[in-house]
Amino acid sequence: MNTINKTLLTLLAVGAFTLSAQASTLLTYDTRHDENSAAGTLPAGSTALQPGNWFGATTNPGILDVNLSASNVTFGSGFFDGQTDQGAQFSDTGVNSATAAAGLAANEFLSFTLTPDAGFELAIDSISFGAYFQSAGTSQWALYSSLDGFSTALASDLAYSASGANLVTAGSLGITGQTSAVEFRLAFGHNSEFERVGIADVDMTSIGVGGTGWPDYGKTMAVDGTISAIPEPSTFALVVALGALVLFRRRR
């Protein structure tokens, strides 16, 4: 390969890199930071769960990408009083819908909104969270988004039977190219309106969130994907032109 071809391929690779980004954790919602202290634990009675490093940790802090804005997680009006009942959980009673779809219609959901900064676009691969049901039984969860008016679940488990907090992942979401706000609603169905339902702390180190400082607990929710600058038309045109030139030279 001559020097010109090497230079062209190098320029092409650099240009292509500007149009792509590696998936990573963009955002976490955490209900607890220190398992041995009340400090950094979401208090009972809280009506909202803040994004990112709300507890001010310097070791294993919460995450919020600098080019992304995120709302608090809040309760839908179908929950009992819209307040979490215990620390290290974001849960409430009042869910009495048999299915997650019915729970969505009855406002028995948790809601949060993600907004990329101007000039950036958002892609979401997966959303992992600690599904919390106070006791085992006939339960469901389903994740919806505003992209289709909350009409079709992005992911769900319609035969969920575990109790306590358990890690679940809504994967392969395939959300790409979003340049404006996207709202997500995590809806629930449960067999007892007197039991707590919501999200809670679990150990997420197994999926690469957190680290060795989170041995027995972790984040409550994590959003994985990419947020990248929207390339200027001139940048995109340059990459296309360089690619065409490399192909032309190889065929000569």
Sine and cosine of phi, psi and omega as CSV:
sin_phi,cos_phi,sin_psi,cos_psi,sin_omega,cos_omega
0.00,0.00,0.81,-0.59,-0.04,-1.00
-0.98,0.21,0.11,-0.99,-0.09,-1.00
-0.89,0.45,-0.62,0.79,-0.02,-1.00
-0.90,0.44,-0.71,0.71,0.01,-1.00
-0.89,0.45,-0.65,0.76,0.03,-1.00
-0.89,0.46,-0.66,0.75,0.01,-1.00
-0.90,0.43,-0.68,0.73,0.01,-1.00
-0.89,0.46,-0.68,0.73,0.01,-1.00
-0.91,0.42,-0.60,0.80,0.04,-1.00
-0.90,0.43,-0.71,0.71,0.03,-1.00
-0.89,0.45,-0.64,0.77,0.01,-1.00
-0.90,0.43,-0.68,0.74,0.01,-1.00
-0.90,0.43,-0.67,0.74,0.03,-1.00
-0.89,0.45,-0.68,0.74,0.01,-1.00
-0.91,0.42,-0.67,0.75,0.01,-1.00
-0.91,0.42,-0.58,0.82,0.01,-1.00
-0.89,0.46,-0.58,0.81,0.01,-1.00
-0.93,0.38,-0.34,0.94,-0.02,-1.00
-0.99,-0.11,0.02,1.00,-0.04,-1.00
-0.73,-0.69,0.27,-0.96,0.05,-1.00
-0.48,-0.88,0.46,-0.89,0.01,-1.00
-1.00,0.07,0.66,-0.75,0.04,-1.00
-0.91,0.42,0.63,-0.78,0.02,-1.00
-0.41,-0.91,0.07,-1.00,0.07,-1.00
-0.97,0.24,0.88,-0.47,-0.04,-1.00
-1.00,-0.03,-0.44,0.90,-0.19,-0.98
-0.35,-0.94,0.63,-0.78,0.18,-0.98
-0.77,-0.64,0.53,-0.85,0.23,-0.97
-0.91,-0.41,0.80,-0.60,-0.11,-0.99
-0.83,-0.55,0.70,-0.71,0.10,-0.99
-0.98,-0.18,-0.21,0.98,-0.02,-1.00
-0.44,-0.90,0.64,-0.77,0.08,-1.00
-0.93,-0.37,-0.67,0.75,-0.10,-1.00
-0.88,-0.48,0.94,-0.35,-0.05,-1.00
-0.94,0.34,-0.26,0.97,-0.04,-1.00
-0.97,-0.24,0.17,0.99,-0.06,-1.00
-0.51,-0.86,0.48,-0.88,0.08,-1.00
-0.95,0.30,-0.33,0.94,0.00,-1.00
-0.90,0.44,0.73,-0.68,0.03,-1.00
0.99,0.17,0.22,0.97,0.04,-1.00
-0.97,-0.26,0.73,-0.68,0.02,-1.00
-0.87,0.49,0.84,-0.54,-0.07,-1.00
-0.95,0.31,0.53,-0.85,0.17,-0.99
-0.86,0.52,0.59,-0.80,-0.05,-1.00
1.00,-0.06,-0.08,1.00,0.02,-1.00
-0.93,0.37,0.64,-0.77,0.00,-1.00
-0.97,-0.23,-0.06,1.00,-0.02,-1.00
-0.50,-0.87,0.51,-0.86,0.05,-1.00
-0.91,-0.41,0.89,-0.46,-0.11,-0.99
-0.98,0.18,0.48,-0.88,0.03,-1.00
-0.99,0.12,0.34,-0.94,0.16,-0.99
0.93,0.36,-0.56,-0.83,-0.16,-0.99
-1.00,-0.02,0.85,0.53,-0.05,-1.00
-0.90,0.44,-0.40,0.91,-0.07,-1.00
-1.00,-0.01,-0.02,1.00,0.09,-1.00
0.95,0.32,0.45,0.89,-0.02,-1.00
-0.94,0.34,0.53,-0.85,0.10,-0.99
-0.96,-0.26,-0.28,0.96,0.09,-1.00
-0.91,-0.42,0.79,-0.62,-0.06,-1.00
0.77,0.64,0.81,0.59,-0.04,-1.00
-0.96,0.29,0.30,-0.96,0.14,-0.99
-0.90,0.44,0.28,-0.96,-0.14,-0.99
-0.87,-0.49,0.69,-0.72,0.20,-0.98
-0.50,-0.86,0.92,-0.38,-0.04,-1.00
-0.84,0.55,0.63,-0.78,-0.08,-1.00
-0.91,0.42,-0.35,0.94,-0.02,-1.00
-0.97,-0.24,0.34,0.94,-0.04,-1.00
-0.73,-0.69,0.68,-0.73,0.15,-0.99
-0.95,-0.31,0.60,-0.80,-0.02,-1.00
-0.68,-0.73,0.68,-0.74,0.07,-1.00
-0.98,0.18,0.17,-0.99,0.21,-0.98
-0.92,0.40,0.43,-0.90,0.24,-0.97
-0.98,0.17,0.74,-0.67,0.00,-1.00
-0.74,-0.67,0.34,-0.94,0.04,-1.00
-0.99,0.12,0.62,-0.79,0.21,-0.98
-0.95,0.33,0.30,-0.95,-0.10,-1.00
-0.94,0.35,-0.16,0.99,0.01,-1.00
-0.98,0.22,-0.26,0.97,0.09,-1.00
-0.95,0.31,0.25,-0.97,-0.14,-0.99
-0.86,0.52,-0.88,0.47,-0.03,-1.00
-0.71,-0.71,0.13,0.99,0.07,-1.00
0.92,0.38,0.48,0.88,0.04,-1.00
-0.77,-0.64,0.66,-0.75,0.07,-1.00
-0.95,0.32,0.65,-0.76,-0.11,-0.99
-1.00,0.04,-0.39,0.92,-0.05,-1.00
-0.62,-0.79,0.49,-0.87,0.11,-0.99
-0.91,0.41,0.36,-0.93,-0.03,-1.00
0.90,0.43,0.21,0.98,0.14,-0.99
-0.69,-0.72,0.39,-0.92,0.24,-0.97
-0.80,-0.60,0.99,0.11,-0.16,-0.99
-0.61,-0.79,0.35,-0.94,0.01,-1.00
-0.42,-0.91,0.26,-0.96,0.08,-1.00
-1.00,0.01,0.03,-1.00,0.11,-0.99
0.95,-0.32,-0.13,0.99,0.02,-1.00
-0.98,0.20,0.92,-0.38,-0.01,-1.00
-0.77,-0.64,0.33,0.94,0.08,-1.00
-1.00,0.07,0.61,-0.79,-0.04,-1.00
-0.96,0.26,-0.45,0.89,-0.04,-1.00
-0.78,-0.62,0.36,-0.93,0.05,-1.00
-0.91,0.41,-0.58,0.81,0.03,-1.00
-0.89,0.46,-0.67,0.74,0.07,-1.00
-0.92,0.38,-0.58,0.81,0.06,-1.00
-0.89,0.46,-0.63,0.78,0.06,-1.00
-0.87,0.49,-0.73,0.68,-0.01,-1.00
-0.90,0.43,-0.50,0.87,-0.03,-1.00
-1.00,-0.05,0.19,0.98,0.01,-1.00
0.89,0.45,0.49,0.87,0.07,-1.00
-0.99,-0.10,0.92,0.39,-0.05,-1.00
-0.59,-0.81,0.31,-0.95,0.21,-0.98
-0.98,-0.19,0.63,-0.78,-0.10,-1.00
-0.79,-0.62,0.61,-0.79,0.15,-0.99
-0.45,-0.89,0.42,-0.91,-0.09,-1.00
-0.78,-0.62,0.71,-0.71,0.04,-1.00
-0.91,-0.41,0.70,-0.71,-0.03,-1.00
-0.70,-0.72,0.89,-0.45,0.08,-1.00
-0.95,0.31,0.50,-0.87,0.07,-1.00
-0.91,0.42,0.36,-0.93,0.05,-1.00
-0.84,0.54,0.71,-0.70,-0.01,-1.00
1.00,0.03,0.06,1.00,0.01,-1.00
-0.81,-0.59,0.42,-0.91,0.07,-1.00
-0.80,-0.60,0.54,-0.84,-0.13,-0.99
-0.94,-0.35,0.70,-0.71,0.15,-0.99
-0.79,-0.61,0.69,-0.72,-0.04,-1.00
-0.85,-0.53,0.85,-0.53,0.03,-1.00
-1.00,0.03,-0.71,0.70,-0.08,-1.00
-0.42,-0.91,0.38,-0.92,0.13,-0.99
-0.76,-0.65,0.88,-0.47,0.00,-1.00
-0.95,-0.30,0.59,-0.81,-0.02,-1.00
-0.40,-0.92,0.32,-0.95,0.08,-1.00
-1.00,-0.03,0.99,-0.14,0.04,-1.00
-0.92,0.38,0.77,-0.64,-0.05,-1.00
-0.84,-0.55,0.85,-0.53,0.18,-0.98
-0.78,-0.62,0.76,-0.65,-0.12,-0.99
-0.86,0.51,-0.59,0.80,0.04,-1.00
-0.62,-0.78,0.34,-0.94,0.03,-1.00
-0.93,0.36,0.51,-0.86,0.02,-1.00
0.16,-0.99,-0.34,-0.94,0.04,-1.00
-1.00,0.10,0.97,-0.25,-0.10,-1.00
-0.72,-0.69,0.35,-0.94,0.07,-1.00
-0.56,-0.83,0.46,-0.89,0.24,-0.97
-0.68,-0.73,0.46,-0.89,0.04,-1.00
-0.46,-0.89,0.66,-0.75,-0.02,-1.00
-0.97,-0.26,0.81,-0.59,0.01,-1.00
-0.85,-0.52,0.29,-0.96,0.05,-1.00
-0.66,-0.75,0.30,-0.95,0.03,-1.00
-0.96,0.28,-0.15,0.99,-0.06,-1.00
-0.88,0.47,-0.50,0.87,0.07,-1.00
-0.84,-0.55,0.43,0.91,0.01,-1.00
0.94,0.34,0.46,0.89,0.02,-1.00
0.88,0.48,0.54,0.84,-0.08,-1.00
-1.00,0.00,-0.52,0.85,-0.06,-1.00
-0.78,-0.63,0.73,-0.69,-0.01,-1.00
-0.92,0.40,0.73,-0.69,0.12,-0.99
-0.95,0.31,-0.57,0.82,0.01,-1.00
-0.34,-0.94,0.42,-0.91,-0.02,-1.00
-0.29,-0.96,0.28,-0.96,0.23,-0.97
-0.71,-0.70,0.96,-0.29,-0.10,-1.00
-0.99,-0.11,0.13,0.99,0.05,-1.00
-0.67,-0.75,0.73,0.68,-0.05,-1.00
-0.99,0.16,0.74,-0.67,-0.09,-1.00
-0.72,-0.69,0.08,1.00,-0.05,-1.00
-0.99,0.13,0.38,-0.93,0.09,-1.00
-0.91,-0.41,0.29,-0.96,-0.03,-1.00
0.97,0.25,-0.32,-0.95,-0.01,-1.00
-0.99,-0.12,0.81,-0.58,0.00,-1.00
-0.69,-0.72,0.69,-0.73,-0.02,-1.00
-0.93,0.35,0.80,-0.61,0.14,-0.99
-0.76,-0.65,0.47,-0.88,-0.01,-1.00
-0.79,-0.62,0.84,-0.54,0.17,-0.99
-1.00,0.01,0.99,-0.11,-0.14,-0.99
-0.97,-0.26,0.12,-0.99,0.03,-1.00
0.79,0.62,0.72,0.69,-0.06,-1.00
-0.95,0.31,-0.50,0.87,0.09,-1.00
0.91,0.42,0.48,0.88,0.04,-1.00
-1.00,0.05,0.86,-0.51,-0.06,-1.00
-0.68,-0.73,0.35,-0.94,0.17,-0.98
0.89,0.45,0.48,0.88,-0.03,-1.00
-1.00,0.05,0.82,-0.58,-0.02,-1.00
-0.91,-0.41,0.04,1.00,0.02,-1.00
-0.70,-0.71,-0.01,-1.00,-0.12,-0.99
-0.90,0.44,0.63,-0.77,0.10,-0.99
-0.80,-0.60,0.83,-0.55,0.05,-1.00
-0.99,-0.13,0.66,-0.75,0.07,-1.00
-0.90,-0.45,0.61,-0.79,0.06,-1.00
-0.78,-0.62,0.85,-0.52,0.04,-1.00
-0.98,-0.18,0.97,-0.25,-0.11,-0.99
-0.99,-0.15,0.43,-0.90,-0.08,-1.00
-0.76,-0.65,0.48,-0.87,0.26,-0.97
-0.80,-0.60,0.65,-0.76,-0.04,-1.00
-0.44,-0.90,0.39,-0.92,-0.13,-0.99
-1.00,-0.02,0.07,1.00,0.03,-1.00
-0.53,-0.85,0.88,-0.48,-0.01,-1.00
-0.96,0.27,-0.15,0.99,-0.04,-1.00
-1.00,-0.08,0.02,1.00,0.00,-1.00
-0.95,-0.31,0.49,-0.87,-0.04,-1.00
-0.96,0.27,0.64,-0.77,0.03,-1.00
-0.66,-0.76,0.61,-0.79,0.05,-1.00
0.31,-0.95,-0.70,-0.72,0.02,-1.00
-0.77,-0.64,0.42,-0.91,-0.06,-1.00
-0.40,-0.92,0.19,-0.98,-0.01,-1.00
-0.86,0.50,0.71,-0.70,0.18,-0.98
-0.62,-0.79,0.18,-0.98,0.04,-1.00
-0.99,0.10,0.94,-0.35,-0.02,-1.00
-0.97,-0.26,0.17,0.98,-0.01,-1.00
-0.88,0.48,-0.40,0.92,-0.03,-1.00
-0.93,0.38,-0.33,0.95,0.04,-1.00
-0.94,-0.35,0.30,0.95,0.12,-0.99
1.00,0.04,0.12,0.99,0.05,-1.00
-0.99,-0.15,0.69,-0.72,-0.05,-1.00
1.00,0.02,-0.62,-0.78,-0.03,-1.00
0.06,-1.00,-0.30,-0.95,-0.07,-1.00
-0.92,0.40,-0.32,0.95,0.03,-1.00
-0.98,0.20,-0.04,1.00,0.01,-1.00
-0.88,-0.48,0.92,0.39,-0.16,-0.99
-0.95,0.33,-0.59,0.81,-0.14,-0.99
-0.86,-0.51,0.06,1.00,-0.05,-1.00
-0.36,-0.93,0.12,-0.99,-0.05,-1.00
-0.29,-0.96,-0.65,-0.76,-0.04,-1.00
-1.00,0.06,0.37,-0.93,0.03,-1.00
-1.00,0.02,-0.58,0.81,0.06,-1.00
-0.50,-0.87,0.60,-0.80,0.02,-1.00
-0.68,-0.73,0.71,-0.71,0.04,-1.00
-0.94,-0.35,0.85,-0.53,0.00,-1.00
-0.93,-0.37,0.66,-0.75,0.02,-1.00
0.17,-0.98,-0.51,-0.86,0.01,-1.00
-0.68,-0.73,0.50,-0.86,0.19,-0.98
-0.72,-0.69,0.84,-0.54,-0.16,-0.99
-0.67,-0.74,0.46,-0.89,0.02,-1.00
-0.91,0.41,0.68,-0.74,0.08,-1.00
-0.96,0.28,0.86,-0.51,-0.09,-1.00
-0.93,0.38,0.58,-0.82,0.13,-0.99
-0.91,0.43,0.52,-0.85,0.03,-1.00
-0.80,0.60,-0.56,0.83,-0.01,-1.00
-0.92,0.39,-0.58,0.81,0.03,-1.00
-0.92,0.40,-0.71,0.70,0.02,-1.00
-0.88,0.47,-0.68,0.74,0.00,-1.00
-0.90,0.44,-0.60,0.80,0.01,-1.00
-0.90,0.43,-0.69,0.73,0.02,-1.00
-0.88,0.47,-0.70,0.72,0.03,-1.00
-0.88,0.47,-0.70,0.72,-0.02,-1.00
-0.90,0.43,-0.67,0.74,0.01,-1.00
-0.90,0.43,-0.65,0.76,0.04,-1.00
-0.88,0.47,-0.68,0.73,0.02,-1.00
-0.90,0.43,-0.63,0.78,-0.02,-1.00
-0.92,0.39,-0.66,0.75,0.03,-1.00
-0.88,0.47,-0.69,0.72,0.02,-1.00
-0.89,0.45,-0.65,0.76,0.01,-1.00
-0.88,0.48,-0.71,0.70,-0.04,-1.00
-0.92,0.38,-0.57,0.82,-0.01,-1.00
-0.94,0.34,-0.49,0.87,-0.03,-1.00
-0.99,0.12,-0.24,0.97,0.00,-1.00
-0.96,0.27,0.00,0.00,0.00,0.00
